[in-house]
Amino acid sequence: MSMLPNPSKKAEDNRPSFFENKELDDMAKHFIGNFQRYRENIIVPKINGPVSIKTNEEKMVESALESCTFKSMMACVLGYGLGAAIGLFSSSVSPNIAAPNVDKQQTVKEIFREMRQTTHSHAKNFALIGAVFAIVECSVEGHRGKSDWRNGTYAGAITGGLIGLRAGIKAGIIGAAGFAAFSSAMDYYMRHR
């Protein structure tokens, strides 16, 4: 009995699904009701220029570049470079000059040593601030599950508070408010320019 074909199933297959016209019905089944096989022709809308589907290697590199580790390392390196530039500029603008009543003048070696110390001190401070801000912002973004302007504001408040806390509670509160305002302003500028 199980060897005989099921007549109701055969009649169901021949019945049109969308249109009475067989050609239109076949076309509609192909474009709309094709759930039995993988679609070979994927249409990706073009908005700005050609569209390309990312390969697995591109996705892997993108996820590495968006990781918290990479962001914090880059913030540390770039902060070091920016701090070194600011330190070099500030030490060259106002070098330590010996008092007028002292007979001994500073040598070029001593001036360069002071410039190097000032540059290195500024670079370390900026590198630390950049790394702490990047780590805190990434942690806040991971905790909130969103990527918006509030992450930078919260990260700025936490980072400014931690930096200012070394000088006391009042300095920590002022540092948190100032760094949060600066982070919000920079984030607003970068998103709306």
MOQUIPE-V882969 format. One record per run of one state. SS is the DSSP state (h for helix, s for strand, l for the rest). FROM is the first residue (numbers start at 1). TO is the last residue. If there is no record, write none. Layout:
SS/FROM/TO
SS/FROM/TO
This chain:
l/1/6
h/7/14
l/15/21
h/22/31
l/32/55
h/56/65
l/66/67
h/68/93
l/94/107
h/108/144
l/145/148
h/149/167
l/168/168
h/169/191
l/192/193
